[in-house]
Amino acid sequence: MLQAVLFDWGETLYHFEWDDELLAAGHAAGLEALGRGEEADNLTVRFAVELLPALREARAAERVDYLAELRELLGGVNDADLDRFLDAEHDAWRPARAVVDSAHALLEALRDRRLRLAVVANTWPDPPRLVRRTLEELGVAERVDRIVLSGEVGVRKPAPGIFEQALAQLDLDPLEAVFVGDRLVEDIAGAAAVGMSTVQALWFRADEDGGTEPDFLAFTPADVLTAVKRLGG
């Protein structure tokens, strides 16, 4: 019997909208935090030329060490200064972050059905602490039982280890859980490989790059609840 619903984060419960003006504002805020505000325009130009093209490539997270590259662009800053920059930049990007419409209602409806909930996410490019901050700011952290982040557990989706750690934290067998995510490889194939049922979230985009078909398709968050009911949750 279904006992839990596990969710991907980006482009499933949460959407990030790119904005060139916020890119510049984030760089300005980050450098102001370091007392180097006069360097902001130069940083944004260098970022656009030296780093942004690689970040926009498909599956860039597997090939680009974003924090190492950013540290280099900032002139080899120490860890404390890098954190100060990232904190200020993160705050500047706040208007670009939002949960999907009805996400809170969906999570609460699942909790009302006495199902346990978790977010299982790859953390890139942000460090895990900022992902957790976003989960808190957007009201998701308080509505789930567990948050399992690749940057904290040391393994990324679709590797089975991250799913297995989430299930272990919930004390569940894979057959007692369903995973909801947008990507066919990282989310659907990864979760299916450990034995979970799967739901592909299609409200932001339709990922066609994968060989594993989901058990259910969800065109709206409400479709997730329908799938859960069919699974006996």
Secondary structure, 3 states (H helix, E strand, C coil): CCCEEEECCECCCEEECCCHHHHHHHHHHHHHHCCCHHHHHHHHHHHHHHCHHHHCCCCHHHCCCHHHHHHHHCCCCCHHHHHHHHHHHHHHCHHHEEECCCHHHHHHHHHHCCCEEEEEECCCCCCHHHHHHHHHHCCCHHHCCEEEEHHHHCCCCCCHHHHHHHHHHHCCCHHHEEEEECCHHHHHHHHHHCCCEEEEECCCCCCCCCCCCCCEEECCHHHHHHHHHHCCC
